[in-house]
Amino acid sequence: MASLPTPSADSRIRVAALREALARRVVVADGAMGTMLQAQDPSLEDFQNLEGCNEILNVTRPDIVRAVHEAYFAVGVDCVETNTFGSNHSAAG
């Protein structure tokens, strides 16, 4: 059975900060991530001809994904997530 990777010091600091925030207040997560990604108007080529497969944008257009994350953080969101649309490695896979 494979072991889990050891978290880095930076990762442990971020986890501790999130736990502290969760203990003190409501933490706001992202909203309509898929809608925001689609609003960036990715091309069919960006989707590797699998229109609407947002997971692929993590590889083909990380700039779009980063821009959406930055937009959420700019308005005060505490945390965001990506690549959970199909709940697996890739909905196309």
C-alpha positions, 0 to 999 in steps of 0.5 A: 500500500502506497504511503501519502506524500509528506506535506511540505512546511509551506503546506502545513502552514497553509493547512494550519491557517485554514484550520484557524480560520475555520475555527473563528469564522465562516470560510467562503469557498469558490462559487460557479467555477465552471461558469467563470471558466466558460466566461473566459471563452475558451476555444474548442482547441483549448478543450482538445475537441472535448467541448465543455471539459473544464478539467482539460483547461488545467493543462491546456489553459492554466492561464484561464484557470489562474485568472479565475482563481485570482478574480475570486481571491480579489473579492475576498474568497478564502479558498478555491478548487479546480478539477473536480467537475467530473470527480475524477482525473479527467472526465475525458479519460 
